[in-house]
Amino acid sequence: MGEDSAIHIMGAGLSGLAAATVLAKAGKEVHVHDIREDSGARFDGDFQALENWSMGVDFFDQLKEWGFDLSEFKATEFDIVDLIHPDNVVTQATTPSVAYRIVERGTSDHTIDQGFKRQALAAGAQIHYKSRVKEEDCTIIACGPKGTSAVAYGEIFHTDHPNHIGFQLNDKLAPGSYSYLIIIDGIGLICTCLWRKQKKSERFLNETIAWYEAHYPNLNRKPIKRVGGKGDFTINRNYKQDGRYYVGESGGLQDFMWGFGMRMAVWSGVLAANDILGKGNYEDDVRKHLMPYVRTSVANRWLMNRVGDRMFKRMCTAWMKDQKKNGDGLRWIGKLFRPSLFKSILYRFVSPFMLVKDPKSMGRGVRRMPFRKALKRDVWEQSPEAVAIGEQWNEVRRNGAKVSFAKDAETDNKPQ
Ligand SMILES: Cc1cc2nc3c(=O)[nH]c(=O)nc-3n(C[C@H](O)[C@H](O)[C@H](O)COP(=O)(O)OP(=O)(O)OC[C@H]3O[C@@H](n4cnc5c(N)ncnc54)[C@H](O)[C@@H]3O)c2cc1C
């Protein structure tokens, strides 16, 4: 493509729209193509957290610096979270600053996806939905996850419970990972993440909901729909290949430990756009700004894969001890996410064993973290309460409620 020719972006999610906005603002002709009917359709009302602990700088300050208008989407700030230990003890992690902001993903006006879409359109980008293009014909590849390294399932419901967040480390309910409860303005989400591939995976969500119902008796939950999706965690030899920029999850720029990928998605989109505008070098910038965090998360994931509830309990205890000593619950979690010499050495040793080559990566040298196998301890029967929750959901579904997880298969030929 010549210097002045139009720039085609594959994927109108966060990374693609961020890149499109920066480019269009600089006067470039930008076309964004998405196979779905709208930005955010992949998520359909899911709540997600914009983490604010992994770096010294507030993510919203970064967004402002890059020229994004924060009033275009709804974000609810939290400085507190219920930390739910594996033995059901509940403590609270708090911070004097903003710990994270909850945003909604989807196609409603107030979602972050629609907020980014409006900004891309206002800047002059043209977005083509239900448009299939070839990777070879695009300059920026921003189409989210391709393979599956982990999955998350959630239920969205009406509730009269006040705004609240719970974060639970429990290896039975969320194998190798965590579950959470988010309540914002009368809408709740209970979600469980599975970092090991399971049979009859619905039981994990049912059992998780049963757990929250038992421990948060005032939820008064009225199911609306079930959502979910997959995460794709890869390390790439090249992030720019044959003139194409791989951003967001298409470039594997994700948090291997817990899946907080939105910040890296937007950031990588901005870096790719800057390179095109002659204001940076994408390959170098990704390695400098993002890869230290990605590599740290690989090391963290390796450690997480080796532990269970006993270690999760120790983590919760250490977190609370650190908070008591330093008066800030963000410090401990921030340290876990930040690069260190130990984590970078660990990464070198463990990554060859953790990652598997993707032969279809168009010469980019992609190594993916495969979806791990289930362990013996993952085989269990649902409690009567969880069975009842499953039956309640079947009834709600028969009356027309949606499950949006299945749509994710559009980008992956393998059944999940
Ligand atoms: C259930 C779930 C919960 C999550 N929770 C969090 C969280 O709390 N915090 C956090 O930071 N991250 C979270 N993540 C991760 C986060 O959502 C992703 O890392 C982030 O959205 C990646 O942005 P992206 O731009 O790479 O992809 P997306 O935002 O997914 O956008 C990709 C776009 O490309 C389109 N597309 C796909 N294939 C094609 C194709 N062939 N051609 C054209 N377009 C295509 C899709 O339709 C989509 O619109 C979660 C993920 C899941 C699945």
Ligand as a Chemical Component Dictionary entry (heavy atoms), coordinates in Angstrom:
data_LIG
# 
_chem_comp.id                   LIG 
_chem_comp.type                 NON-POLYMER 
_chem_comp.pdbx_formal_charge   0 
_chem_comp.three_letter_code    LIG 
# 
loop_
_chem_comp_atom.comp_id 
_chem_comp_atom.atom_id 
_chem_comp_atom.alt_atom_id 
_chem_comp_atom.type_symbol 
_chem_comp_atom.charge 
_chem_comp_atom.model_Cartn_x 
_chem_comp_atom.model_Cartn_y 
_chem_comp_atom.model_Cartn_z 
_chem_comp_atom.pdbx_ordinal 
LIG C1  C1  C 0 -15.810 -12.946 29.463 1  
LIG C2  C2  C 0 -14.622 -12.044 29.395 2  
LIG C3  C3  C 0 -14.385 -11.161 30.442 3  
LIG C4  C4  C 0 -13.279 -10.288 30.360 4  
LIG N1  N1  N 0 -13.076 -9.429  31.402 5  
LIG C5  C5  C 0 -12.068 -8.522  31.314 6  
LIG C6  C6  C 0 -11.881 -7.560  32.336 7  
LIG O1  O1  O 0 -12.592 -7.544  33.349 8  
LIG N2  N2  N 0 -10.899 -6.647  32.190 9  
LIG C7  C7  C 0 -10.085 -6.620  31.072 10 
LIG O2  O2  O 0 -9.218  -5.745  30.978 11 
LIG N3  N3  N 0 -10.241 -7.531  30.101 12 
LIG C8  C8  C 0 -11.210 -8.476  30.179 13 
LIG N4  N4  N 0 -11.378 -9.391  29.186 14 
LIG C9  C9  C 0 -10.460 -9.350  28.047 15 
LIG C10 C10 C 0 -10.850 -8.233  27.078 16 
LIG O3  O3  O 0 -12.201 -8.306  26.782 17 
LIG C11 C11 C 0 -10.044 -8.372  25.777 18 
LIG O4  O4  O 0 -8.682  -8.556  26.084 19 
LIG C12 C12 C 0 -10.200 -7.161  24.869 20 
LIG O5  O5  O 0 -11.538 -6.932  24.526 21 
LIG C13 C13 C 0 -9.388  -7.374  23.621 22 
LIG O6  O6  O 0 -9.598  -6.306  22.731 23 
LIG P1  P1  P 0 -9.408  -6.532  21.185 24 
LIG O7  O7  O 0 -9.574  -5.228  20.535 25 
LIG O8  O8  O 0 -8.167  -7.307  20.959 26 
LIG O9  O9  O 0 -10.603 -7.489  20.818 27 
LIG P2  P2  P 0 -12.188 -7.201  20.889 28 
LIG O10 O10 O 0 -12.486 -6.039  21.736 29 
LIG O11 O11 O 0 -12.806 -8.501  21.225 30 
LIG O12 O12 O 0 -12.543 -6.849  19.392 31 
LIG C14 C14 C 0 -12.321 -7.744  18.340 32 
LIG C15 C15 C 0 -13.305 -7.402  17.243 33 
LIG O13 O13 O 0 -12.908 -8.082  16.046 34 
LIG C16 C16 C 0 -14.053 -8.638  15.427 35 
LIG N5  N5  N 0 -13.632 -9.782  14.620 36 
LIG C17 C17 C 0 -13.366 -11.057 14.996 37 
LIG N6  N6  N 0 -12.960 -11.779 13.935 38 
LIG C18 C18 C 0 -12.971 -10.954 12.866 39 
LIG C19 C19 C 0 -12.658 -11.103 11.492 40 
LIG N7  N7  N 0 -12.255 -12.293 11.010 41 
LIG N8  N8  N 0 -12.795 -10.035 10.674 42 
LIG C20 C20 C 0 -13.211 -8.833  11.146 43 
LIG N9  N9  N 0 -13.518 -8.625  12.452 44 
LIG C21 C21 C 0 -13.394 -9.668  13.295 45 
LIG C22 C22 C 0 -14.958 -9.013  16.581 46 
LIG O14 O14 O 0 -16.308 -9.087  16.148 47 
LIG C23 C23 C 0 -14.707 -7.859  17.549 48 
LIG O15 O15 O 0 -15.604 -6.789  17.333 49 
LIG C24 C24 C 0 -12.438 -10.306 29.241 50 
LIG C25 C25 C 0 -12.674 -11.217 28.199 51 
LIG C26 C26 C 0 -13.736 -12.082 28.280 52 
LIG C27 C27 C 0 -13.970 -13.041 27.149 53 
# 
loop_
_chem_comp_bond.comp_id 
_chem_comp_bond.atom_id_1 
_chem_comp_bond.atom_id_2 
_chem_comp_bond.value_order 
_chem_comp_bond.pdbx_ordinal 
LIG C1  C2  SING 1  
LIG C2  C3  SING 2  
LIG C2  C26 DOUB 3  
LIG C3  C4  DOUB 4  
LIG C4  N1  SING 5  
LIG C4  C24 SING 6  
LIG N1  C5  DOUB 7  
LIG C5  C6  SING 8  
LIG C5  C8  SING 9  
LIG C6  O1  DOUB 10 
LIG C6  N2  SING 11 
LIG N2  C7  SING 12 
LIG C7  O2  DOUB 13 
LIG C7  N3  SING 14 
LIG N3  C8  DOUB 15 
LIG C8  N4  SING 16 
LIG N4  C9  SING 17 
LIG N4  C24 SING 18 
LIG C9  C10 SING 19 
LIG C10 O3  SING 20 
LIG C10 C11 SING 21 
LIG C11 O4  SING 22 
LIG C11 C12 SING 23 
LIG C12 O5  SING 24 
LIG C12 C13 SING 25 
LIG C13 O6  SING 26 
LIG O6  P1  SING 27 
LIG P1  O7  DOUB 28 
LIG P1  O8  SING 29 
LIG P1  O9  SING 30 
LIG O9  P2  SING 31 
LIG P2  O10 DOUB 32 
LIG P2  O11 SING 33 
LIG P2  O12 SING 34 
LIG O12 C14 SING 35 
LIG C14 C15 SING 36 
LIG C15 O13 SING 37 
LIG C15 C23 SING 38 
LIG O13 C16 SING 39 
LIG C16 N5  SING 40 
LIG C16 C22 SING 41 
LIG N5  C17 SING 42 
LIG N5  C21 SING 43 
LIG C17 N6  DOUB 44 
LIG N6  C18 SING 45 
LIG C18 C19 SING 46 
LIG C18 C21 DOUB 47 
LIG C19 N7  SING 48 
LIG C19 N8  DOUB 49 
LIG N8  C20 SING 50 
LIG C20 N9  DOUB 51 
LIG N9  C21 SING 52 
LIG C22 O14 SING 53 
LIG C22 C23 SING 54 
LIG C23 O15 SING 55 
LIG C24 C25 DOUB 56 
LIG C25 C26 SING 57 
LIG C26 C27 SING 58 
# 
